Structures are given as C-alpha cells and as structure tokens.
Amino acid sequence: MHEQGLGVNSAAVIGKMLNHPKFNFSILDLAKNNIGNFGLNKLARAIECNRTLISIDLGSNDIMNDGSA
C-alpha cells in the first residue's frame, strides 16, 4: 500500500484490519501515505495486539518526533 494517498482515515481502518483474526500479513508497507501522528496512534494501538506483523514501513508519513503523543 506504498504511496496510495491513504491518510488518517485509512489508517484507522487498517488498524481495525490488524486486529481481525484472518489478518496474517507479516510485512506492511504504508510509506508515503500522509498518515501523520493521529493515524500513527490508531495503528499503534492495533499493532500492540497483532501477533503476525513483523515489519511495518511508515516512512514519509508526516509523523513528528513526538510520535503518537
């Protein structure tokens, strides 16, 4: 899903997908999607519960140094 213009709302949907029992991706590339800190927060909560994801690329998403704070 690299550079697809997904944005914050899509990050929330992807967060819900990460918690679905049939989600079994090990790698997720979300680079260059303008997810921002708010979208990162939505993803981070889901990632904590996910047991299959090994790697996630969030490069170039307008995420500031304070992360999801």
N, C-alpha and C positions, 0 to 999 in steps of 0.2 A: 504494500500500500504506500510505497515510497512516492512522495511528491504528487499527491492526489487532491490537495486542497481540502482535506478533511475538516480541520478546525476543531473548536472546542466541543460542539455538539456531537460530532462524530466520535470524539474521544470518550464521551460519556457512554455512547452506545457500545464502543469497543470494550470499555470497562465492563459492561454487563455481559458481553460475549465471553470475556476472560473467565467469568465465574460460572459459565454454563458447563455442565458435566461432559458434553460432547466436544468442547473446545480442547483440542490436543495439539496445538501448534507448539513447537519448541523455539522457533525464531519468528520475531515480528519486527518488520521494518516500517516504522512510522515517520522516518526522517522527512523534513521539508513539508510539513503539513500545518503549520501555524497553530499548533495545539496550545501553546502558552502554559503559564503556571496553573491556571484553573483546570485546563484539560489534563495536565500532569497530575494534579491532585486526584481527579476522577480515576485515572489509570493506576496510580499508586495504590489506592485502596483495593482495587481489584487484583493487582499483582501480588499483594500480600497473601491472598487466599488461593492463588493459582498454583498448581503443582506440576504443570507441564512446561511452562515457559522458561527457557534457559537464557535467551538473549533478546533484548529489545533495543532497537536503534531509535533514539529520539533526537538525533542531531538536527540542527537548524529549525527549531520549532518555537523560537521566541521565548524560550524558557530562561528566566533570570537566575542569577546566582542564589537567590533565596529559595529557589525551587518551589515547593508546594506550600510554603509558609503563608 
